[in-house]
Amino acid sequence: MENSKSKDPLHGITLLKIVEQLVAHYGFDTLGELIKIKCFTDNPSVKSSLTFLRKTDWARKQVEELYVSSLPKFS
């Protein structure tokens, strides 16, 4: 079997890393505008965002989609 890299851009990336990179790039204000969830608009923190996103699949999916679409901007 051939050893090849996973084509999944989220492979090996933790939710913590995703949130930290999005916050560093956009800030909580812009994240709250891009994804309408309270953990980014009302008293936001990485810890509270992680807690919410780990429990809420639809919100996590939106965050992961934003991360994947933003990957070219991070380079």
PDB file with SEQRES, HELIX, SHEET and CRYST1 records, atoms N, CA, C and O in Angstrom:
SEQRES   1 A   75  MET GLU ASN SER LYS SER LYS ASP PRO LEU HIS GLY ILE          
SEQRES   2 A   75  THR LEU LEU LYS ILE VAL GLU GLN LEU VAL ALA HIS TYR          
SEQRES   3 A   75  GLY PHE ASP THR LEU GLY GLU LEU ILE LYS ILE LYS CYS          
SEQRES   4 A   75  PHE THR ASP ASN PRO SER VAL LYS SER SER LEU THR PHE          
SEQRES   5 A   75  LEU ARG LYS THR ASP TRP ALA ARG LYS GLN VAL GLU GLU          
SEQRES   6 A   75  LEU TYR VAL SER SER LEU PRO LYS PHE SER                      
HELIX    1 AA1 LEU A   15  LEU A   34  1                                  20    
HELIX    2 AA2 LYS A   38  THR A   41  1                                   4    
HELIX    3 AA3 VAL A   46  LYS A   55  1                                  10    
HELIX    4 AA4 ASP A   57  PHE A   74  1                                  18    
CRYST1    1.000    1.000    1.000  90.00  90.00  90.00 P 1           1          
ATOM      1  N   MET A   1       0.839  -1.178   0.000  1.00  0.00           N  
ATOM      2  CA  MET A   1       0.000   0.000   0.000  1.00  0.00           C  
ATOM      3  C   MET A   1       0.885   1.244   0.000  1.00  0.00           C  
ATOM      4  O   MET A   1       1.930   1.281   0.650  1.00  0.00           O  
ATOM      5  N   GLU A   2       0.459   2.230  -0.719  1.00  0.00           N  
ATOM      6  CA  GLU A   2       1.235   3.445  -0.880  1.00  0.00           C  
ATOM      7  C   GLU A   2       0.983   4.408   0.279  1.00  0.00           C  
ATOM      8  O   GLU A   2      -0.164   4.640   0.662  1.00  0.00           O  
ATOM      9  N   ASN A   3       2.055   4.965   0.831  1.00  0.00           N  
ATOM     10  CA  ASN A   3       1.918   5.952   1.894  1.00  0.00           C  
ATOM     11  C   ASN A   3       1.725   7.321   1.263  1.00  0.00           C  
ATOM     12  O   ASN A   3       2.652   7.874   0.670  1.00  0.00           O  
ATOM     13  N   SER A   4       0.535   7.861   1.388  1.00  0.00           N  
ATOM     14  CA  SER A   4       0.275   9.182   0.836  1.00  0.00           C  
ATOM     15  C   SER A   4      -0.389  10.053   1.894  1.00  0.00           C  
ATOM     16  O   SER A   4      -1.044   9.561   2.813  1.00  0.00           O  
ATOM     17  N   LYS A   5      -0.202  11.341   1.741  1.00  0.00           N  
ATOM     18  CA  LYS A   5      -0.813  12.292   2.660  1.00  0.00           C  
ATOM     19  C   LYS A   5      -2.323  12.288   2.502  1.00  0.00           C  
ATOM     20  O   LYS A   5      -2.844  12.079   1.407  1.00  0.00           O  
ATOM     21  N   SER A   6      -3.012  12.517   3.593  1.00  0.00           N  
ATOM     22  CA  SER A   6      -4.464  12.623   3.544  1.00  0.00           C  
ATOM     23  C   SER A   6      -4.847  13.869   2.744  1.00  0.00           C  
ATOM     24  O   SER A   6      -4.190  14.906   2.844  1.00  0.00           O  
ATOM     25  N   LYS A   7      -5.896  13.759   1.965  1.00  0.00           N  
ATOM     26  CA  LYS A   7      -6.360  14.911   1.184  1.00  0.00           C  
ATOM     27  C   LYS A   7      -7.312  15.787   1.989  1.00  0.00           C  
ATOM     28  O   LYS A   7      -7.724  16.851   1.528  1.00  0.00           O  
ATOM     29  N   ASP A   8      -7.658  15.339   3.188  1.00  0.00           N  
ATOM     30  CA  ASP A   8      -8.537  16.107   4.058  1.00  0.00           C  
ATOM     31  C   ASP A   8      -7.736  17.253   4.677  1.00  0.00           C  
ATOM     32  O   ASP A   8      -6.784  16.997   5.415  1.00  0.00           O  
ATOM     33  N   PRO A   9      -8.096  18.515   4.398  1.00  0.00           N  
ATOM     34  CA  PRO A   9      -7.326  19.646   4.939  1.00  0.00           C  
ATOM     35  C   PRO A   9      -7.422  19.757   6.471  1.00  0.00           C  
ATOM     36  O   PRO A   9      -6.622  20.455   7.093  1.00  0.00           O  
ATOM     37  N   LEU A  10      -8.391  19.077   7.068  1.00  0.00           N  
ATOM     38  CA  LEU A  10      -8.539  19.128   8.525  1.00  0.00           C  
ATOM     39  C   LEU A  10      -7.813  17.975   9.227  1.00  0.00           C  
ATOM     40  O   LEU A  10      -7.794  17.911  10.456  1.00  0.00           O  
ATOM     41  N   HIS A  11      -7.221  17.073   8.454  1.00  0.00           N  
ATOM     42  CA  HIS A  11      -6.539  15.917   9.021  1.00  0.00           C  
ATOM     43  C   HIS A  11      -5.397  16.374   9.932  1.00  0.00           C  
ATOM     44  O   HIS A  11      -4.501  17.100   9.501  1.00  0.00           O  
ATOM     45  N   GLY A  12      -5.440  15.948  11.179  1.00  0.00           N  
ATOM     46  CA  GLY A  12      -4.383  16.269  12.132  1.00  0.00           C  
ATOM     47  C   GLY A  12      -4.474  17.651  12.749  1.00  0.00           C  
ATOM     48  O   GLY A  12      -3.596  18.035  13.521  1.00  0.00           O  
ATOM     49  N   ILE A  13      -5.507  18.406  12.430  1.00  0.00           N  
ATOM     50  CA  ILE A  13      -5.676  19.763  12.974  1.00  0.00           C  
ATOM     51  C   ILE A  13      -6.714  19.712  14.096  1.00  0.00           C  
ATOM     52  O   ILE A  13      -7.832  19.238  13.897  1.00  0.00           O  
ATOM     53  N   THR A  14      -6.337  20.197  15.259  1.00  0.00           N  
ATOM     54  CA  THR A  14      -7.268  20.192  16.388  1.00  0.00           C  
ATOM     55  C   THR A  14      -8.225  21.372  16.302  1.00  0.00           C  
ATOM     56  O   THR A  14      -7.943  22.373  15.643  1.00  0.00           O  
ATOM     57  N   LEU A  15      -9.350  21.237  16.974  1.00  0.00           N  
ATOM     58  CA  LEU A  15     -10.315  22.337  17.023  1.00  0.00           C  
ATOM     59  C   LEU A  15      -9.679  23.567  17.678  1.00  0.00           C  
ATOM     60  O   LEU A  15      -9.949  24.698  17.274  1.00  0.00           O  
ATOM     61  N   LEU A  16      -8.846  23.346  18.674  1.00  0.00           N  
ATOM     62  CA  LEU A  16      -8.142  24.459  19.328  1.00  0.00           C  
ATOM     63  C   LEU A  16      -7.305  25.226  18.308  1.00  0.00           C  
ATOM     64  O   LEU A  16      -7.354  26.455  18.266  1.00  0.00           O  
ATOM     65  N   LYS A  17      -6.552  24.524  17.503  1.00  0.00           N  
ATOM     66  CA  LYS A  17      -5.701  25.156  16.489  1.00  0.00           C  
ATOM     67  C   LYS A  17      -6.552  25.935  15.480  1.00  0.00           C  
ATOM     68  O   LYS A  17      -6.195  27.042  15.079  1.00  0.00           O  
ATOM     69  N   ILE A  18      -7.678  25.345  15.077  1.00  0.00           N  
ATOM     70  CA  ILE A  18      -8.577  26.008  14.126  1.00  0.00           C  
ATOM     71  C   ILE A  18      -9.085  27.325  14.703  1.00  0.00           C  
ATOM     72  O   ILE A  18      -9.006  28.365  14.050  1.00  0.00           O  
ATOM     73  N   VAL A  19      -9.605  27.279  15.930  1.00  0.00           N  
ATOM     74  CA  VAL A  19     -10.167  28.487  16.557  1.00  0.00           C  
ATOM     75  C   VAL A  19      -9.079  29.529  16.776  1.00  0.00           C  
ATOM     76  O   VAL A  19      -9.289  30.710  16.498  1.00  0.00           O  
ATOM     77  N   GLU A  20      -7.924  29.110  17.268  1.00  0.00           N  
ATOM     78  CA  GLU A  20      -6.840  30.066  17.514  1.00  0.00           C  
ATOM     79  C   GLU A  20      -6.399  30.749  16.214  1.00  0.00           C  
ATOM     80  O   GLU A  20      -6.161  31.957  16.196  1.00  0.00           O  
ATOM     81  N   GLN A  21      -6.291  29.983  15.140  1.00  0.00           N  
ATOM     82  CA  GLN A  21      -5.857  30.573  13.879  1.00  0.00           C  
ATOM     83  C   GLN A  21      -6.912  31.523  13.313  1.00  0.00           C  
ATOM     84  O   GLN A  21      -6.578  32.586  12.790  1.00  0.00           O  
ATOM     85  N   LEU A  22      -8.179  31.141  13.418  1.00  0.00           N  
ATOM     86  CA  LEU A  22      -9.251  32.023  12.939  1.00  0.00           C  
ATOM     87  C   LEU A  22      -9.309  33.310  13.759  1.00  0.00           C  
ATOM     88  O   LEU A  22      -9.483  34.393  13.199  1.00  0.00           O  
ATOM     89  N   VAL A  23      -9.167  33.204  15.062  1.00  0.00           N  
ATOM     90  CA  VAL A  23      -9.193  34.392  15.930  1.00  0.00           C  
ATOM     91  C   VAL A  23      -7.994  35.284  15.630  1.00  0.00           C  
ATOM     92  O   VAL A  23      -8.129  36.506  15.579  1.00  0.00           O  
ATOM     93  N   ALA A  24      -6.830  34.684  15.434  1.00  0.00           N  
ATOM     94  CA  ALA A  24      -5.632  35.473  15.125  1.00  0.00           C  
ATOM     95  C   ALA A  24      -5.788  36.205  13.794  1.00  0.00           C  
ATOM     96  O   ALA A  24      -5.333  37.340  13.651  1.00  0.00           O  
ATOM     97  N   HIS A  25      -6.422  35.565  12.833  1.00  0.00           N  
ATOM     98  CA  HIS A  25      -6.555  36.168  11.509  1.00  0.00           C  
ATOM     99  C   HIS A  25      -7.711  37.172  11.431  1.00  0.00           C  
ATOM    100  O   HIS A  25      -7.544  38.279  10.918  1.00  0.00           O  
ATOM    101  N   TYR A  26      -8.876  36.782  11.940  1.00  0.00           N  
ATOM    102  CA  TYR A  26     -10.075  37.615  11.800  1.00  0.00           C  
ATOM    103  C   TYR A  26     -10.414  38.428  13.046  1.00  0.00           C  
ATOM    104  O   TYR A  26     -10.946  39.531  12.922  1.00  0.00           O  
ATOM    105  N   GLY A  27     -10.125  37.920  14.231  1.00  0.00           N  
ATOM    106  CA  GLY A  27     -10.578  38.531  15.471  1.00  0.00           C  
ATOM    107  C   GLY A  27     -12.008  38.095  15.759  1.00  0.00           C  
ATOM    108  O   GLY A  27     -12.722  37.668  14.852  1.00  0.00           O  
ATOM    109  N   PHE A  28     -12.427  38.199  17.006  1.00  0.00           N  
ATOM    110  CA  PHE A  28     -13.769  37.747  17.377  1.00  0.00           C  
ATOM    111  C   PHE A  28     -14.869  38.574  16.737  1.00  0.00           C  
ATOM    112  O   PHE A  28     -15.929  38.041  16.411  1.00  0.00           O  
ATOM    113  N   ASP A  29     -14.636  39.882  16.550  1.00  0.00           N  
ATOM    114  CA  ASP A  29     -15.669  40.732  15.945  1.00  0.00           C  
ATOM    115  C   ASP A  29     -16.029  40.255  14.545  1.00  0.00           C  
ATOM    116  O   ASP A  29     -17.205  40.088  14.222  1.00  0.00           O  
ATOM    117  N   THR A  30     -15.020  40.039  13.724  1.00  0.00           N  
ATOM    118  CA  THR A  30     -15.268  39.589  12.349  1.00  0.00           C  
ATOM    119  C   THR A  30     -15.807  38.162  12.332  1.00  0.00           C  
ATOM    120  O   THR A  30     -16.690  37.845  11.535  1.00  0.00           O  
ATOM    121  N   LEU A  31     -15.286  37.300  13.203  1.00  0.00           N  
ATOM    122  CA  LEU A  31     -15.805  35.927  13.277  1.00  0.00           C  
ATOM    123  C   LEU A  31     -17.289  35.938  13.610  1.00  0.00           C  
ATOM    124  O   LEU A  31     -18.059  35.160  13.048  1.00  0.00           O  
ATOM    125  N   GLY A  32     -17.694  36.815  14.521  1.00  0.00           N  
ATOM    126  CA  GLY A  32     -19.100  36.934  14.889  1.00  0.00           C  
ATOM    127  C   GLY A  32     -19.970  37.404  13.734  1.00  0.00           C  
ATOM    128  O   GLY A  32     -21.152  37.067  13.664  1.00  0.00           O  
ATOM    129  N   GLU A  33     -19.387  38.181  12.828  1.00  0.00           N  
ATOM    130  CA  GLU A  33     -20.129  38.617  11.641  1.00  0.00           C  
ATOM    131  C   GLU A  33     -20.192  37.505  10.593  1.00  0.00           C  
ATOM    132  O   GLU A  33     -21.215  37.324   9.933  1.00  0.00           O  
ATOM    133  N   LEU A  34     -19.091  36.763  10.445  1.00  0.00           N  
ATOM    134  CA  LEU A  34     -19.031  35.697   9.444  1.00  0.00           C  
ATOM    135  C   LEU A  34     -19.864  34.477   9.844  1.00  0.00           C  
ATOM    136  O   LEU A  34     -20.521  33.857   9.008  1.00  0.00           O  
ATOM    137  N   ILE A  35     -19.823  34.148  11.131  1.00  0.00           N  
ATOM    138  CA  ILE A  35     -20.579  33.002  11.657  1.00  0.00           C  
ATOM    139  C   ILE A  35     -21.390  33.515  12.839  1.00  0.00           C  
ATOM    140  O   ILE A  35     -20.831  33.875  13.874  1.00  0.00           O  
ATOM    141  N   LYS A  36     -22.691  33.548  12.684  1.00  0.00           N  
ATOM    142  CA  LYS A  36     -23.578  34.141  13.687  1.00  0.00           C  
ATOM    143  C   LYS A  36     -23.819  33.166  14.850  1.00  0.00           C  
ATOM    144  O   LYS A  36     -24.860  32.515  14.927  1.00  0.00           O  
ATOM    145  N   ILE A  37     -22.838  33.084  15.742  1.00  0.00           N  
ATOM    146  CA  ILE A  37     -23.020  32.292  16.962  1.00  0.00           C  
ATOM    147  C   ILE A  37     -22.545  33.129  18.152  1.00  0.00           C  
ATOM    148  O   ILE A  37     -21.574  33.880  18.060  1.00  0.00           O  
ATOM    149  N   LYS A  38     -23.250  32.979  19.259  1.00  0.00           N  
ATOM    150  CA  LYS A  38     -23.011  33.813  20.440  1.00  0.00           C  
ATOM    151  C   LYS A  38     -21.609  33.683  21.012  1.00  0.00           C  
ATOM    152  O   LYS A  38     -21.080  34.644  21.570  1.00  0.00           O  
ATOM    153  N   CYS A  39     -20.992  32.497  20.881  1.00  0.00           N  
ATOM    154  CA  CYS A  39     -19.671  32.330  21.490  1.00  0.00           C  
ATOM    155  C   CYS A  39     -18.620  33.235  20.835  1.00  0.00           C  
ATOM    156  O   CYS A  39     -17.531  33.409  21.382  1.00  0.00           O  
ATOM    157  N   PHE A  40     -18.936  33.813  19.666  1.00  0.00           N  
ATOM    158  CA  PHE A  40     -18.030  34.756  19.017  1.00  0.00           C  
ATOM    159  C   PHE A  40     -18.453  36.204  19.228  1.00  0.00           C  
ATOM    160  O   PHE A  40     -17.685  37.116  18.922  1.00  0.00           O  
ATOM    161  N   THR A  41     -19.668  36.438  19.748  1.00  0.00           N  
ATOM    162  CA  THR A  41     -20.148  37.813  19.873  1.00  0.00           C  
ATOM    163  C   THR A  41     -20.343  38.264  21.320  1.00  0.00           C  
ATOM    164  O   THR A  41     -20.084  39.427  21.627  1.00  0.00           O  
ATOM    165  N   ASP A  42     -20.786  37.393  22.208  1.00  0.00           N  
ATOM    166  CA  ASP A  42     -21.065  37.766  23.596  1.00  0.00           C  
ATOM    167  C   ASP A  42     -19.967  37.261  24.519  1.00  0.00           C  
ATOM    168  O   ASP A  42     -19.879  36.066  24.801  1.00  0.00           O  
ATOM    169  N   ASN A  43     -19.125  38.190  24.991  1.00  0.00           N  
ATOM    170  CA  ASN A  43     -18.035  37.867  25.894  1.00  0.00           C  
ATOM    171  C   ASN A  43     -17.200  36.695  25.356  1.00  0.00           C  
ATOM    172  O   ASN A  43     -17.072  35.668  26.023  1.00  0.00           O  
ATOM    173  N   PRO A  44     -16.637  36.847  24.157  1.00  0.00           N  
ATOM    174  CA  PRO A  44     -15.953  35.732  23.506  1.00  0.00           C  
ATOM    175  C   PRO A  44     -14.603  35.385  24.129  1.00  0.00           C  
ATOM    176  O   PRO A  44     -13.872  36.256  24.601  1.00  0.00           O  
ATOM    177  N   SER A  45     -14.297  34.108  24.118  1.00  0.00           N  
ATOM    178  CA  SER A  45     -12.972  33.612  24.483  1.00  0.00           C  
ATOM    179  C   SER A  45     -12.755  32.305  23.740  1.00  0.00           C  
ATOM    180  O   SER A  45     -13.708  31.662  23.301  1.00  0.00           O  
ATOM    181  N   VAL A  46     -11.506  31.924  23.605  1.00  0.00           N  
ATOM    182  CA  VAL A  46     -11.204  30.666  22.929  1.00  0.00           C  
ATOM    183  C   VAL A  46     -11.806  29.510  23.727  1.00  0.00           C  
ATOM    184  O   VAL A  46     -12.376  28.584  23.149  1.00  0.00           O  
ATOM    185  N   LYS A  47     -11.680  29.565  25.052  1.00  0.00           N  
ATOM    186  CA  LYS A  47     -12.182  28.475  25.899  1.00  0.00           C  
ATOM    187  C   LYS A  47     -13.698  28.309  25.763  1.00  0.00           C  
ATOM    188  O   LYS A  47     -14.180  27.190  25.592  1.00  0.00           O  
ATOM    189  N   SER A  48     -14.447  29.401  25.835  1.00  0.00           N  
ATOM    190  CA  SER A  48     -15.908  29.281  25.730  1.00  0.00           C  
ATOM    191  C   SER A  48     -16.321  28.849  24.329  1.00  0.00           C  
ATOM    192  O   SER A  48     -17.298  28.119  24.164  1.00  0.00           O  
ATOM    193  N   SER A  49     -15.582  29.298  23.324  1.00  0.00           N  
ATOM    194  CA  SER A  49     -15.873  28.890  21.958  1.00  0.00           C  
ATOM    195  C   SER A  49     -15.656  27.397  21.778  1.00  0.00           C  
ATOM    196  O   SER A  49     -16.476  26.718  21.160  1.00  0.00           O  
ATOM    197  N   LEU A  50     -14.552  26.882  22.315  1.00  0.00           N  
ATOM    198  CA  LEU A  50     -14.272  25.444  22.217  1.00  0.00           C  
ATOM    199  C   LEU A  50     -15.352  24.627  22.910  1.00  0.00           C  
ATOM    200  O   LEU A  50     -15.796  23.608  22.381  1.00  0.00           O  
ATOM    201  N   THR A  51     -15.774  25.063  24.081  1.00  0.00           N  
ATOM    202  CA  THR A  51     -16.818  24.351  24.821  1.00  0.00           C  
ATOM    203  C   THR A  51     -18.091  24.268  23.991  1.00  0.00           C  
ATOM    204  O   THR A  51     -18.691  23.199  23.880  1.00  0.00           O  
ATOM    205  N   PHE A  52     -18.506  25.381  23.412  1.00  0.00           N  
ATOM    206  CA  PHE A  52     -19.722  25.407  22.596  1.00  0.00           C  
ATOM    207  C   PHE A  52     -19.567  24.569  21.326  1.00  0.00           C  
ATOM    208  O   PHE A  52     -20.448  23.778  20.989  1.00  0.00           O  
ATOM    209  N   LEU A  53     -18.454  24.742  20.630  1.00  0.00           N  
ATOM    210  CA  LEU A  53     -18.262  24.053  19.355  1.00  0.00           C  
ATOM    211  C   LEU A  53     -18.153  22.535  19.518  1.00  0.00           C  
ATOM    212  O   LEU A  53     -18.548  21.785  18.626  1.00  0.00           O  
ATOM    213  N   ARG A  54     -17.624  22.088  20.640  1.00  0.00           N  
ATOM    214  CA  ARG A  54     -17.519  20.638  20.879  1.00  0.00           C  
ATOM    215  C   ARG A  54     -18.889  20.007  21.108  1.00  0.00           C  
ATOM    216  O   ARG A  54     -19.070  18.811  20.878  1.00  0.00           O  
ATOM    217  N   LYS A  55     -19.850  20.803  21.557  1.00  0.00           N  
ATOM    218  CA  LYS A  55     -21.197  20.290  21.833  1.00  0.00           C  
ATOM    219  C   LYS A  55     -22.157  20.487  20.657  1.00  0.00           C  
ATOM    220  O   LYS A  55     -23.197  19.832  20.595  1.00  0.00           O  
ATOM    221  N   THR A  56     -21.821  21.376  19.731  1.00  0.00           N  
ATOM    222  CA  THR A  56     -22.771  21.802  18.707  1.00  0.00           C  
ATOM    223  C   THR A  56     -22.210  21.521  17.315  1.00  0.00           C  
ATOM    224  O   THR A  56     -21.385  22.275  16.799  1.00  0.00           O  
ATOM    225  N   ASP A  57     -22.671  20.425  16.721  1.00  0.00           N  
ATOM    226  CA  ASP A  57     -22.126  19.979  15.439  1.00  0.00           C  
ATOM    227  C   ASP A  57     -22.308  20.979  14.307  1.00  0.00           C  
ATOM    228  O   ASP A  57     -21.383  21.197  13.524  1.00  0.00           O  
ATOM    229  N   TRP A  58     -23.498  21.598  14.207  1.00  0.00           N  
ATOM    230  CA  TRP A  58     -23.737  22.524  13.098  1.00  0.00           C  
ATOM    231  C   TRP A  58     -22.798  23.725  13.165  1.00  0.00           C  
ATOM    232  O   TRP A  58     -22.331  24.210  12.134  1.00  0.00           O  
ATOM    233  N   ALA A  59     -22.520  24.207  14.381  1.00  0.00           N  
ATOM    234  CA  ALA A  59     -21.629  25.367  14.541  1.00  0.00           C  
ATOM    235  C   ALA A  59     -20.183  24.963  14.237  1.00  0.00           C  
ATOM    236  O   ALA A  59     -19.445  25.714  13.599  1.00  0.00           O  
ATOM    237  N   ARG A  60     -19.789  23.786  14.692  1.00  0.00           N  
ATOM    238  CA  ARG A  60     -18.439  23.302  14.420  1.00  0.00           C  
ATOM    239  C   ARG A  60     -18.224  23.145  12.916  1.00  0.00           C  
ATOM    240  O   ARG A  60     -17.158  23.474  12.394  1.00  0.00           O  
ATOM    241  N   LYS A  61     -19.237  22.646  12.233  1.00  0.00           N  
ATOM    242  CA  LYS A  61     -19.140  22.468  10.781  1.00  0.00           C  
ATOM    243  C   LYS A  61     -18.922  23.818  10.090  1.00  0.00           C  
ATOM    244  O   LYS A  61     -18.111  23.917   9.170  1.00  0.00           O  
ATOM    245  N   GLN A  62     -19.631  24.839  10.524  1.00  0.00           N  
ATOM    246  CA  GLN A  62     -19.467  26.173   9.930  1.00  0.00           C  
ATOM    247  C   GLN A  62     -18.057  26.723  10.177  1.00  0.00           C  
ATOM    248  O   GLN A  62     -17.454  27.328   9.291  1.00  0.00           O  
ATOM    249  N   VAL A  63     -17.546  26.505  11.383  1.00  0.00           N  
ATOM    250  CA  VAL A  63     -16.206  26.976  11.722  1.00  0.00           C  
ATOM    251  C   VAL A  63     -15.161  26.234  10.881  1.00  0.00           C  
ATOM    252  O   VAL A  63     -14.224  26.844  10.364  1.00  0.00           O  
ATOM    253  N   GLU A  64     -15.331  24.913  10.750  1.00  0.00           N  
ATOM    254  CA  GLU A  64     -14.393  24.127   9.950  1.00  0.00           C  
ATOM    255  C   GLU A  64     -14.436  24.552   8.478  1.00  0.00           C  
ATOM    256  O   GLU A  64     -13.396  24.612   7.823  1.00  0.00           O  
ATOM    257  N   GLU A  65     -15.624  24.845   7.958  1.00  0.00           N  
ATOM    258  CA  GLU A  65     -15.757  25.292   6.564  1.00  0.00           C  
ATOM    259  C   GLU A  65     -15.073  26.648   6.364  1.00  0.00           C  
ATOM    260  O   GLU A  65     -14.410  26.865   5.350  1.00  0.00           O  
ATOM    261  N   LEU A  66     -15.232  27.552   7.321  1.00  0.00           N  
ATOM    262  CA  LEU A  66     -14.566  28.847   7.230  1.00  0.00           C  
ATOM    263  C   LEU A  66     -13.052  28.657   7.274  1.00  0.00           C  
ATOM    264  O   LEU A  66     -12.322  29.308   6.527  1.00  0.00           O  
ATOM    265  N   TYR A  67     -12.584  27.778   8.136  1.00  0.00           N  
ATOM    266  CA  TYR A  67     -11.146  27.507   8.245  1.00  0.00           C  
ATOM    267  C   TYR A  67     -10.587  26.999   6.912  1.00  0.00           C  
ATOM    268  O   TYR A  67      -9.564  27.488   6.433  1.00  0.00           O  
ATOM    269  N   VAL A  68     -11.267  26.016   6.322  1.00  0.00           N  
ATOM    270  CA  VAL A  68     -10.807  25.439   5.055  1.00  0.00           C  
ATOM    271  C   VAL A  68     -10.809  26.502   3.949  1.00  0.00           C  
ATOM    272  O   VAL A  68      -9.864  26.581   3.163  1.00  0.00           O  
ATOM    273  N   SER A  69     -11.854  27.307   3.886  1.00  0.00           N  
ATOM    274  CA  SER A  69     -11.912  28.336   2.843  1.00  0.00           C  
ATOM    275  C   SER A  69     -10.896  29.454   3.092  1.00  0.00           C  
ATOM    276  O   SER A  69     -10.537  30.180   2.165  1.00  0.00           O  
ATOM    277  N   SER A  70     -10.432  29.597   4.333  1.00  0.00           N  
ATOM    278  CA  SER A  70      -9.470  30.652   4.677  1.00  0.00           C  
ATOM    279  C   SER A  70      -8.025  30.187   4.602  1.00  0.00           C  
ATOM    280  O   SER A  70      -7.117  31.008   4.731  1.00  0.00           O  
ATOM    281  N   LEU A  71      -7.785  28.909   4.400  1.00  0.00           N  
ATOM    282  CA  LEU A  71      -6.407  28.390   4.390  1.00  0.00           C  
ATOM    283  C   LEU A  71      -5.470  29.177   3.468  1.00  0.00           C  
ATOM    284  O   LEU A  71      -4.343  29.462   3.871  1.00  0.00           O  
ATOM    285  N   PRO A  72      -5.880  29.537   2.260  1.00  0.00           N  
ATOM    286  CA  PRO A  72      -4.952  30.301   1.398  1.00  0.00           C  
ATOM    287  C   PRO A  72      -4.556  31.652   2.004  1.00  0.00           C  
ATOM    288  O   PRO A  72      -3.473  32.157   1.711  1.00  0.00           O  
ATOM    289  N   LYS A  73      -5.404  32.236   2.833  1.00  0.00           N  
ATOM    290  CA  LYS A  73      -5.104  33.537   3.449  1.00  0.00           C  
ATOM    291  C   LYS A  73      -4.092  33.420   4.572  1.00  0.00           C  
ATOM    292  O   LYS A  73      -3.432  34.402   4.911  1.00  0.00           O  
ATOM    293  N   PHE A  74      -3.956  32.225   5.162  1.00  0.00           N  
ATOM    294  CA  PHE A  74      -3.052  32.031   6.295  1.00  0.00           C  
ATOM    295  C   PHE A  74      -1.586  31.930   5.877  1.00  0.00           C  
ATOM    296  O   PHE A  74      -0.693  32.151   6.696  1.00  0.00           O  
ATOM    297  N   SER A  75      -1.336  31.607   4.639  1.00  0.00           N  
ATOM    298  CA  SER A  75       0.048  31.390   4.176  1.00  0.00           C  
ATOM    299  C   SER A  75       0.818  32.670   4.045  1.00  0.00           C  
ATOM    300  O   SER A  75       1.990  32.650   3.668  1.00  0.00           O  
TER     301      SER A  75                                                      
END                                                                             
